[in-house]
Amino acid sequence: MIKINQLNKEFESRVRLGIMSVLMVNDWVDFSEMKSLLEITDGNLASHSNALEKVKYIEVKKEFVGKKPRTSYRVTQNGRAAFTEHLNALEKLLGR
């Protein structure tokens, strides 16, 4: 039986799915690199990363490098576990 409720609603957005996919295979990724990899706007990245930060799936670091601000992201242990569960649920849905 397929249990669709096992899919995590936090990952329903393709942008959030992309952010998590990038962070699962990279340590820290900065704002510009993430934006470029996903080909999304500043506002899209900011709003979806805020949503993932609120549920503690990603960590956001803001710092100054010289005089320029830099924002970086990394996945938390909670986020890694939740995303792995989500992927496993998707595989079950596909019958794998």
C-alpha positions in Angstrom: 0.0 0.0 0.0 1.2 3.5 -0.9 1.2 5.9 2.1 1.3 9.3 0.5 1.3 11.0 3.9 4.8 9.7 4.5 6.0 12.4 2.0 7.3 15.5 3.8 5.3 18.6 2.9 8.3 20.8 3.5 9.9 19.4 0.4 6.9 19.8 -2.0 8.4 22.9 -3.6 10.9 22.2 -6.4 13.1 25.0 -5.0 13.2 23.4 -1.5 13.9 20.0 -3.2 16.7 21.7 -5.1 18.2 23.4 -2.0 18.2 20.2 0.0 19.6 18.2 -2.9 22.5 20.6 -3.3 23.2 20.7 0.5 23.1 16.9 0.8 26.2 16.6 -1.3 28.0 19.8 -0.3 29.1 21.2 3.0 28.6 25.0 3.1 27.1 26.6 -0.1 26.9 30.4 -0.4 23.9 32.3 -1.6 25.4 33.2 -5.0 26.5 29.6 -5.8 23.1 28.2 -4.7 21.2 30.8 -6.7 23.3 30.0 -9.8 23.1 26.2 -9.4 19.3 26.3 -9.1 18.8 29.2 -11.6 16.3 31.0 -9.3 15.8 34.6 -8.1 17.2 36.2 -4.9 13.6 36.3 -3.5 12.9 32.7 -4.3 16.1 31.5 -2.6 15.5 33.8 0.4 11.9 32.8 1.0 12.5 29.0 0.6 15.7 29.0 2.6 13.9 30.8 5.4 11.1 28.2 5.4 13.7 25.4 5.6 15.6 27.2 8.4 12.3 27.7 10.4 11.8 23.9 10.5 15.5 23.5 11.3 16.4 21.5 8.2 19.1 23.9 7.2 21.5 26.3 9.0 22.1 29.8 7.7 25.4 31.6 8.4 25.7 35.4 7.7 29.1 37.0 7.9 31.2 39.7 6.4 34.1 38.8 4.1 36.0 42.1 4.0 33.3 44.6 3.7 30.9 42.4 1.7 28.1 40.4 3.4 28.0 36.7 2.7 25.2 34.2 3.4 25.9 30.5 3.4 23.8 27.4 3.9 24.3 23.8 5.2 22.0 21.0 6.0 21.4 20.1 9.6 21.3 16.5 11.0 17.5 17.0 11.3 17.3 18.1 7.7 19.5 15.2 6.5 17.3 12.7 8.3 14.0 14.3 7.1 15.2 14.5 3.5 16.5 10.9 3.5 13.1 9.7 4.8 11.4 11.8 2.1 13.5 10.2 -0.6 12.8 6.7 0.8 9.1 7.4 0.8 9.3 8.6 -2.8 11.1 5.4 -3.8 8.4 3.3 -2.1 5.8 5.3 -4.0 7.7 4.4 -7.2 7.7 0.7 -6.2 11.4 0.4 -5.7 
